């Protein structure tokens, strides 16, 4: 068989269902090999979108998503989405076509050394330089991408190698187990927790990746330690539980700041510093950290680690549960903070101001979506509001990219999510700026007949950047732009589309959109004057 055919066979052996991407001249052998494969190739309208889809698919399934581009501009377009997956710890394999080996030694049309370019944004990458190494390359790419902490790998396939004849077979798939910490470390961790008067858990995305949610919730219930979530750890503990202090992550003061200030031990479980920097919640490095993760903590002056508990998160939580004291704790302060957070949420349920306040949009969206439905936030001012106020009962039901945090992730991400979990309702929450970066993927959603809903917050500008400008300079600079008629644009792609004209229309429109079971876009004007009002309000929080 050809090398390209062997590569496809190896991907089939790994259980790959989809490859997202844009074909090109240098990967035509691979595209031809896919014609006889059970792998479905999903043609996207941009390579960055392909990587966003693959990354979201990988995050929700736990299996590496696969994306493909040709050399040169195709590969550099793909790069942003690959970097996004890598920093968010989404398992992903990127495949790029490449110039033939006979012209890589000189300046050549569309040729850059992609192994060098991809090296900083992947866990591992390699070029297929000889035909026989394909099974090893694919096996390693798949294994490394999926291992904790998961991320991106990259395979570069020169066009002349792709067409060579080869006689080889895929390698046997081997399992990989993460050992738990030793008993002495568990005992030391338990002693730290038992000695703390006001311990506080910061729950990160690693809990969900470790499939440790049930054990984590049992641990919290038994130990009565309150929990705050990172943007990406939302849902580790249901927001309905009395020990949930919702989400931390915006820079500056917030209600949860009072919890961090009171705490004498912060227990970070499955937490990665890319999610939210410690300077935001332990600015003086005064509170000691118990770090429970698959890797030792990154060095940070605001993250003073008293002990690293490194290994299998699920097993380490289970062992800790056996030795941590189950005692009564002073939780009045927890109730106070929860009341402040939930009162803010309830306050806007009946608000009828127009354009619609962010708090009201989120309240209506939360009312309409079920506990296991998925909201995917793009990057912009709406992301900060979604992180603070879209409360979750289950993990991976509010997806927020907070590593690379690339604009444009929501629409392609919603496509990847719906393909991964077709039984869930999926809503992409995006601003008008982010939407226009990957909005061409509306055609992809229609072609695949995927019933996703796009809730578009329209303010005709880059709202988050304006928010930062106003906080620092009290004036805005170069953040406004024009918009098309989004309803007509969406309809031209084959979407159903509605425009919100009154606040009271939003909730029934959301309900109608989900009930339609087809691709729908909702154009919703948003009142971002609330941004600076929130900033002023948070300044006055008194712990």
ZAMARGU-4260 file (C-alpha; in steps of 0.2 Angstrom, whole numbers, plus 5000, padded with zeros to 4 digits):
<rodrens>
0) 5000/5000/5000 | 5005/5018/4999 | 5011/5027/5014 | 4996/5038/5014 | 4985/5022/5015
5) 4995/5015/5029 | 4993/5032/5039 | 4974/5030/5037 | 4975/5012/5042 | 4985/5017/5058
10) 4972/5031/5062 | 4958/5018/5060 | 4967/5006/5072 | 4967/5020/5084 | 4948/5022/5083
15) 4948/5039/5074 | 4930/5043/5068 | 4933/5060/5060 | 4946/5071/5053 | 4942/5090/5052
20) 4951/5100/5039 | 4954/5108/5022 | 4962/5098/5008 | 4977/5104/4998 | 4988/5099/4984
25) 5002/5092/4995 | 4990/5080/5004 | 4980/5073/4989 | 4987/5055/4992 | 4980/5056/5009
30) 4963/5063/5004 | 4962/5049/4991 | 4966/5036/5004 | 4952/5042/5015 | 4939/5038/5001
35) 4940/5020/5006 | 4940/5023/5024 | 4927/5022/5038 | 4935/5038/5044 | 4923/5053/5039
40) 4932/5068/5033 | 4924/5084/5038 | 4928/5098/5026 | 4929/5115/5035 | 4929/5132/5029
45) 4945/5137/5037 | 4960/5127/5045 | 4959/5136/5062 | 4941/5131/5063 | 4946/5113/5059
50) 4958/5113/5074 | 4945/5121/5086 | 4932/5107/5081 | 4945/5093/5084 | 4950/5101/5100
55) 4933/5102/5107 | 4929/5084/5101 | 4944/5078/5110 | 4940/5087/5126 | 4923/5080/5127
60) 4927/5062/5121 | 4944/5060/5129 | 4950/5053/5113 | 4962/5064/5102 | 4953/5074/5089
65) 4961/5074/5072 | 4963/5089/5060 | 4972/5091/5044 | 4979/5105/5033 | 4991/5107/5018
70) 5008/5115/5019 | 5012/5134/5020 | 4997/5145/5024 | 4986/5129/5027 | 4998/5124/5041
75) 5000/5141/5048 | 4981/5144/5049 | 4979/5127/5058 | 4993/5132/5071 | 4981/5144/5081
80) 4969/5130/5084 | 4982/5118/5088 | 4990/5130/5101 | 4973/5133/5108 | 4970/5114/5111
85) 4988/5112/5118 | 4986/5125/5131 | 4968/5120/5136 | 4974/5102/5137 | 4963/5095/5124
90) 4970/5079/5115 | 4973/5083/5097 | 4983/5076/5082 | 4987/5089/5068 | 4992/5082/5051
95) 5000/5093/5038 | 5005/5090/5020 | 5023/5096/5016 | 5034/5099/5002 | 5044/5084/4995
100) 5060/5079/5003 | 5069/5084/4987 | 5066/5103/4989 | 5067/5105/5008 | 5085/5110/5007
105) 5082/5126/4998 | 5070/5141/4997 | 5054/5133/4989 | 5036/5137/4985 | 5026/5137/5001
110) 5039/5128/5011 | 5043/5131/5029 | 5050/5119/5042 | 5033/5114/5050 | 5042/5103/5063
115) 5051/5119/5070 | 5035/5130/5068 | 5024/5118/5078 | 5037/5113/5091 | 5032/5127/5104
120) 5014/5123/5103 | 5014/5104/5104 | 5019/5090/5116 | 5028/5081/5102 | 5029/5082/5083
125) 5039/5074/5069 | 5040/5072/5051 | 5038/5056/5042 | 5055/5055/5033 | 5054/5036/5028
130) 5040/5025/5024 | 5042/5011/5037 | 5041/5023/5052 | 5022/5027/5049 | 5015/5015/5062
135) 5028/5021/5076 | 5024/5040/5072 | 5005/5038/5073 | 5006/5027/5088 | 5017/5039/5097
140) 5007/5054/5092 | 4991/5047/5098 | 4998/5041/5114 | 5007/5057/5119 | 4992/5068/5114
145) 4980/5058/5126 | 4992/5056/5141 | 4991/5067/5155 | 4992/5082/5154 | 4984/5079/5136
150) 4988/5091/5122 | 4992/5092/5104 | 5004/5082/5093 | 5009/5085/5075 | 5013/5074/5060
155) 5021/5081/5045 | 5019/5071/5029 | 5030/5076/5014 | 5020/5073/4997 | 5034/5062/4990
160) 5034/5051/5005 | 5015/5050/5005 | 5015/5041/4988 | 5028/5028/4991 | 5025/5010/4993
165) 5026/5002/5010 | 5023/4985/5018 | 5019/4988/5036 | 5005/4986/5049 | 4998/4997/5063
170) 5006/4994/5080 | 4997/4986/5095 | 4988/4999/5106 | 4995/4999/5123 | 4987/5006/5139
175) 4995/5019/5150 | 4992/5020/5169 | 4996/5035/5180 | 5002/5029/5197 | 4995/5036/5213
180) 5006/5045/5226 | 5014/5035/5240 | 5006/5033/5257 | 5018/5045/5266 | 5013/5059/5254
185) 4995/5056/5256 | 4997/5056/5275 | 5006/5073/5274 | 4993/5080/5263 | 4979/5074/5276
190) 4989/5082/5290 | 4989/5099/5281 | 4971/5098/5278 | 4967/5093/5296 | 4977/5107/5303
195) 4969/5120/5292 | 4955/5130/5300 | 4948/5137/5284 | 4953/5126/5269 | 4947/5130/5252
200) 4947/5119/5236 | 4951/5127/5219 | 4944/5114/5207 | 4952/5113/5190 | 4949/5105/5173
205) 4960/5090/5179 | 4946/5083/5190 | 4935/5080/5174 | 4949/5073/5164 | 4953/5061/5177
210) 4934/5056/5178 | 4935/5059/5196 | 4919/5070/5198 | 4909/5057/5209 | 4924/5054/5220
215) 4928/5072/5222 | 4910/5076/5226 | 4910/5063/5239 | 4926/5070/5246 | 4919/5087/5248
220) 4903/5081/5256 | 4913/5071/5269 | 4926/5084/5273 | 4914/5099/5271 | 4928/5109/5262
225) 4920/5123/5251 | 4925/5123/5233 | 4928/5137/5220 | 4930/5133/5202 | 4942/5139/5188
230) 4934/5144/5172 | 4938/5127/5165 | 4934/5117/5181 | 4916/5123/5182 | 4904/5110/5187
235) 4916/5099/5197 | 4904/5102/5211 | 4886/5107/5207 | 4882/5125/5209 | 4866/5119/5219
240) 4877/5112/5233 | 4879/5123/5248 | 4898/5121/5248 | 4900/5128/5230 | 4907/5145/5228
245) 4905/5146/5210 | 4919/5152/5199 | 4935/5162/5201 | 4945/5169/5187 | 4942/5187/5183
250) 4956/5199/5187 | 4953/5210/5202 | 4941/5209/5217 | 4926/5198/5217 | 4914/5190/5230
255) 4925/5175/5230 | 4940/5186/5235 | 4934/5186/5252 | 4935/5167/5252 | 4953/5166/5247
260) 4957/5180/5259 | 4950/5170/5274 | 4957/5153/5268 | 4973/5147/5277 | 4975/5132/5265
265) 4971/5132/5246 | 4969/5114/5240 | 4972/5115/5221 | 4965/5099/5213 | 4968/5096/5194
270) 4972/5115/5192 | 4983/5122/5179 | 4990/5140/5180 | 4985/5144/5162 | 4967/5143/5169
275) 4969/5158/5181 | 4985/5165/5187 | 4988/5164/5206 | 4992/5183/5207 | 4973/5185/5205
280) 4968/5176/5221 | 4984/5174/5231 | 4993/5190/5227 | 5005/5191/5241 | 5008/5172/5241
285) 5003/5172/5259 | 4992/5157/5259 | 5000/5140/5257 | 4995/5128/5243 | 4992/5109/5243
290) 4994/5105/5225 | 4985/5089/5219 | 4988/5085/5201 | 4997/5073/5188 | 5012/5084/5187
295) 5021/5095/5200 | 5016/5113/5201 | 5024/5127/5190 | 5035/5138/5200 | 5026/5154/5204
300) 5029/5167/5219 | 5011/5168/5222 | 5009/5149/5222 | 5019/5143/5238 | 5017/5125/5237
305) 5018/5116/5254 | 5016/5099/5246 | 5014/5091/5229 | 5003/5076/5228 | 5008/5070/5211
310) 4999/5055/5202 | 4982/5048/5198 | 4970/5062/5204 | 4955/5050/5206 | 4965/5037/5216
315) 4973/5051/5226 | 4957/5059/5231 | 4950/5042/5236 | 4965/5039/5247 | 4964/5056/5255
320) 4946/5053/5259 | 4951/5038/5270 | 4963/5049/5281 | 4956/5067/5281 | 4946/5070/5297
325) 4927/5072/5295 | 4924/5087/5306 | 4912/5101/5308 | 4918/5117/5301 | 4913/5135/5302
330) 4904/5138/5286 | 4894/5154/5290 | 4906/5164/5278 | 4903/5151/5264 | 4884/5155/5266
335) 4887/5173/5266 | 4897/5173/5249 | 4885/5161/5241 | 4871/5173/5245 | 4880/5187/5238
340) 4883/5178/5222 | 4866/5170/5220 | 4857/5187/5224 | 4866/5195/5210 | 4860/5181/5198
345) 4842/5182/5205 | 4842/5202/5204 | 4842/5202/5185 | 4829/5188/5181 | 4815/5201/5179
350) 4825/5215/5171 | 4817/5222/5155 | 4830/5234/5150 | 4835/5235/5132 | 4848/5232/5124
355) 4848/5217/5136 | 4860/5216/5151 | 4873/5202/5151 | 4866/5196/5167 | 4848/5194/5160
360) 4854/5185/5145 | 4863/5172/5156 | 4848/5170/5167 | 4837/5166/5152 | 4850/5154/5145
365) 4852/5145/5161 | 4833/5143/5163 | 4832/5136/5146 | 4846/5124/5146 | 4846/5107/5155
370) 4860/5102/5168 | 4869/5092/5155 | 4867/5103/5140 | 4882/5112/5133 | 4886/5131/5132
375) 4902/5135/5123 | 4908/5153/5127 | 4919/5162/5114 | 4932/5175/5120 | 4926/5192/5124
380) 4917/5202/5137 | 4903/5189/5137 | 4916/5176/5142 | 4919/5185/5159 | 4900/5186/5162
385) 4897/5168/5157 | 4911/5163/5169 | 4904/5173/5184 | 4886/5170/5181 | 4882/5154/5171
390) 4882/5142/5185 | 4884/5123/5181 | 4878/5107/5189 | 4889/5095/5178 | 4907/5096/5172
395) 4910/5100/5153 | 4893/5109/5152 | 4901/5127/5150 | 4916/5126/5140 | 4927/5141/5141
400) 4944/5142/5133 | 4955/5150/5146 | 4973/5144/5141 | 4977/5152/5124 | 4959/5159/5124
405) 4957/5162/5106 | 4943/5172/5098 | 4932/5162/5086 | 4932/5146/5095 | 4913/5145/5099
410) 4905/5141/5082 | 4917/5128/5077 | 4918/5121/5095 | 4899/5119/5095 | 4900/5109/5079
415) 4914/5098/5087 | 4903/5096/5103 | 4888/5091/5094 | 4897/5078/5084 | 4905/5071/5100
420) 4889/5072/5110 | 4874/5072/5098 | 4861/5069/5112 | 4865/5086/5121 | 4858/5103/5116
425) 4873/5114/5111 | 4873/5133/5112 | 4888/5144/5105 | 4888/5160/5115 | 4899/5172/5105
430) 4901/5191/5102 | 4900/5199/5085 | 4919/5201/5084 | 4923/5183/5088 | 4908/5177/5077
435) 4915/5185/5061 | 4932/5176/5063 | 4924/5159/5060 | 4906/5162/5055 | 4909/5154/5038
440) 4907/5137/5048 | 4888/5140/5048 | 4889/5132/5031 | 4898/5117/5039 | 4884/5115/5052
445) 4871/5116/5039 | 4880/5104/5028 | 4881/5091/5042 | 4863/5095/5048 | 4869/5099/5065
450) 4856/5107/5076 | 4867/5120/5086 | 4861/5136/5092 | 4871/5152/5091 | 4867/5165/5103
455) 4876/5181/5096 | 4879/5195/5108 | 4880/5211/5097 | 4888/5227/5103 | 4897/5232/5087
460) 4914/5232/5094 | 4927/5223/5104 | 4919/5224/5121 | 4932/5216/5132 | 4946/5227/5125
465) 4935/5242/5128 | 4932/5237/5146 | 4950/5236/5149 | 4953/5252/5141 | 4940/5261/5151
470) 4947/5253/5167 | 4965/5259/5164 | 4962/5275/5153 | 4944/5280/5155 | 4942/5281/5137
475) 4941/5269/5122 | 4952/5267/5107 | 4949/5259/5090 | 4937/5245/5096 | 4922/5249/5085
480) 4917/5240/5068 | 4902/5238/5057 | 4891/5222/5056 | 4881/5214/5043 | 4863/5210/5045
485) 4866/5194/5055 | 4849/5187/5052 | 4850/5188/5033 | 4868/5182/5033 | 4863/5167/5044
490) 4848/5163/5032 | 4859/5164/5017 | 4869/5149/5024 | 4853/5140/5028 | 4851/5144/5046
495) 4835/5148/5054 | 4838/5166/5062 | 4829/5178/5073 | 4833/5195/5080 | 4828/5200/5098
500) 4818/5217/5098 | 4812/5216/5116 | 4820/5209/5131 | 4804/5198/5135 | 4807/5189/5118
505) 4824/5181/5123 | 4818/5167/5133 | 4804/5161/5122 | 4815/5163/5107 | 4829/5152/5115
510) 4816/5139/5119 | 4809/5139/5101 | 4827/5138/5094 | 4831/5123/5104 | 4814/5115/5100
515) 4817/5117/5081 | 4831/5104/5081 | 4840/5113/5067 | 4854/5126/5065 | 4848/5142/5073
520) 4856/5159/5075 | 4849/5172/5088 | 4855/5190/5085 | 4854/5198/5103 | 4859/5216/5106
525) 4869/5217/5123 | 4871/5232/5135 | 4889/5232/5139 | 4888/5248/5150 | 4886/5235/5163
530) 4904/5231/5162 | 4910/5246/5170 | 4896/5246/5183 | 4902/5229/5188 | 4920/5235/5189
535) 4914/5249/5201 | 4903/5237/5211 | 4917/5225/5214 | 4928/5239/5220 | 4916/5241/5235
540) 4916/5223/5240 | 4921/5223/5259 | 4927/5206/5266
</rodrens>
